[in-house]
Amino acid sequence: MPGFPNPLRRGGDQFDAYDSFVPEHLPDPGPFLDGHDVLAGAAHAAFHRLTRERFEARGVYDVTFGYNLARLNLDARHPDAGYRYAVDADDPGVLRAEFTPTTEFCPQSDSLTVASLRAWNAPAARHEYDLVRVRLHPSHQEAERVNDELAALADDIVETGDVPGPDDEPAAATLSEHAPRD
């Protein structure tokens, strides 16, 4: 899906490459990642490349900026926004992903985080994790409500093996088909 024209976008290349890891252009890991193995360097870049593919396939786009949400991590104009990832300390088959929006009142945060959870956990999302749990950084004004919904959706995936569709209908495929790669 091509990017949408955006009058706020200025000229020049203000994006890092998908193969790069530039910590000063990423949000600091938040409380959902505390005590877990935060991905950095090549591990972060590799999962983020997969994220770009999954978000492209599932249409996870930030309409404010007119691009695939994964590109926010690479946008040097918003160094405190985007996703950070960590392997769960108690279950290495679970990846934790925390989204920090550009503002504490971002109206898309709810739909973007739910869409992210679905994209990462869809049967076609082949990666080494059995489950990706998603949370919204607590700096957002609706974080508690959104995070309760995200936790419930992830728990439903674990319990049923189904990834809920956009209308909260169970998807036809199950996570049992989503075996980790060797």
C-alpha positions in Angstrom: 0.0 0.0 0.0 1.6 3.3 -1.0 2.0 6.1 1.5 -0.6 8.9 1.5 0.5 12.5 0.7 1.0 14.4 3.8 1.3 18.2 4.0 3.3 17.9 7.3 6.1 15.9 5.6 9.1 17.9 4.8 11.7 17.2 2.2 14.9 15.3 2.7 15.5 11.7 3.9 14.5 11.7 7.5 14.2 7.9 7.9 16.7 5.3 9.1 17.1 2.1 7.0 15.2 -1.0 8.1 18.5 -2.8 8.6 19.7 -0.2 11.1 19.2 0.1 14.9 19.5 3.8 16.0 18.6 3.9 19.7 18.3 7.7 19.7 15.5 7.4 17.1 13.5 5.0 19.2 11.5 5.3 22.4 13.0 4.1 25.6 11.7 0.7 26.7 8.7 1.3 28.9 7.2 -0.5 31.9 5.7 -3.4 29.9 9.3 -4.3 28.9 10.9 -3.8 32.4 12.7 -7.0 33.5 12.6 -8.6 30.1 15.2 -9.1 27.4 14.8 -5.9 25.3 15.8 -6.5 21.6 18.6 -4.3 20.4 20.9 -4.2 17.4 20.5 -6.9 14.8 17.7 -8.7 16.7 15.6 -5.5 16.9 16.2 -4.7 13.2 15.3 -8.3 12.1 12.0 -8.4 14.0 11.2 -4.9 12.8 11.8 -5.9 9.2 9.3 -8.7 9.8 7.0 -6.2 11.4 7.1 -4.0 8.2 6.1 -7.1 6.1 3.3 -8.1 8.5 2.0 -4.5 8.8 2.0 -4.1 5.0 0.1 -7.4 4.5 -2.5 -6.5 7.1 -2.8 -2.7 6.3 -1.5 -1.4 9.6 -1.0 2.2 8.5 -0.7 5.4 10.5 -3.0 7.7 8.5 -1.6 10.8 10.2 1.8 10.3 8.6 0.6 8.3 5.6 2.8 5.3 6.0 3.1 1.7 7.4 3.2 2.0 11.2 6.6 0.2 11.2 8.1 3.2 9.6 7.5 5.3 12.7 10.4 3.5 14.3 12.6 4.9 11.5 11.3 8.4 11.5 14.0 10.7 13.0 11.4 13.4 13.5 9.7 11.3 16.2 12.5 9.8 18.2 10.3 9.1 21.2 7.6 7.2 19.3 7.3 3.7 17.9 7.6 0.1 19.0 10.2 -1.6 21.3 10.3 -5.3 21.8 11.5 -7.7 24.5 11.5 -11.5 24.9 9.4 -12.4 28.0 11.7 -13.4 30.9 9.4 -16.2 32.0 8.5 -17.5 28.5 11.0 -17.1 25.7 8.2 -18.1 23.3 6.5 -14.8 24.0 7.6 -11.5 22.6 6.4 -8.3 24.3 5.8 -5.2 22.1 5.2 -1.8 23.6 3.9 1.1 21.4 4.7 4.7 22.3 2.6 7.1 20.2 3.8 10.5 19.1 1.3 12.2 21.5 -0.4 11.3 24.8 -3.8 11.7 23.1 -3.1 10.0 19.7 -6.6 9.0 18.6 -5.3 6.0 16.5 -3.5 4.3 19.4 -6.3 1.9 20.1 -6.8 0.8 16.5 -3.1 0.7 15.8 -2.2 -1.5 18.8 -5.1 -3.9 18.2 -4.2 -4.2 14.5 -0.6 -4.8 15.5 -1.5 -7.6 17.8 -3.6 -9.2 15.1 -0.9 -8.8 12.4 1.8 -10.3 14.6 -0.3 -13.2 15.8 -2.0 -14.1 12.5 -1.3 -17.6 11.2 0.7 -16.1 8.3 3.0 -14.2 10.6 5.8 -16.6 10.7 8.4 -15.8 13.4 10.1 -17.6 16.3 7.5 -16.5 18.9 4.4 -18.4 19.8 2.7 -15.2 20.8 3.3 -11.4 20.6 1.7 -9.5 23.5 1.1 -5.8 22.9 0.7 -2.8 25.2 0.3 0.9 24.8 2.8 3.0 26.7 1.2 4.4 29.9 1.9 8.0 28.7 -1.2 7.8 26.6 -4.4 9.1 28.2 -6.3 5.9 27.4 -3.5 3.4 28.1 -5.3 1.6 30.9 -8.4 0.9 28.9 -6.6 0.0 25.7 -4.1 -2.3 27.6 -7.0 -4.1 29.3 -8.5 -4.8 25.8 -5.1 -5.9 24.4 -4.5 -8.3 27.4 -8.0 -9.8 26.9 -7.4 -10.3 23.2 -4.0 -12.0 23.8 -5.6 -14.2 26.5 -8.3 -15.2 24.0 -5.6 -16.1 21.5 -3.9 -18.3 24.1 -7.1 -19.9 25.3 -8.8 -20.5 21.9 -5.9 -20.5 19.4 -7.9 -18.1 17.3 -6.8 -14.7 16.3 -9.8 -12.4 16.5 -10.7 -10.6 13.3 -11.5 -6.9 13.0 -15.1 -7.5 14.1 -13.9 -9.7 17.1 -15.0 -12.8 15.2 -12.5 -15.6 15.6 -10.3 -16.0 12.5 -10.6 -19.3 10.6 -6.9 -20.2 11.1 -5.4 -21.1 14.4 -2.1 -20.5 16.2 -1.4 -24.2 16.1 -0.7 -23.7 12.4 1.7 -20.9 13.5 4.6 -23.1 14.5 7.8 -21.4 15.3 10.5 -21.6 12.6 13.6 -23.6 13.2 
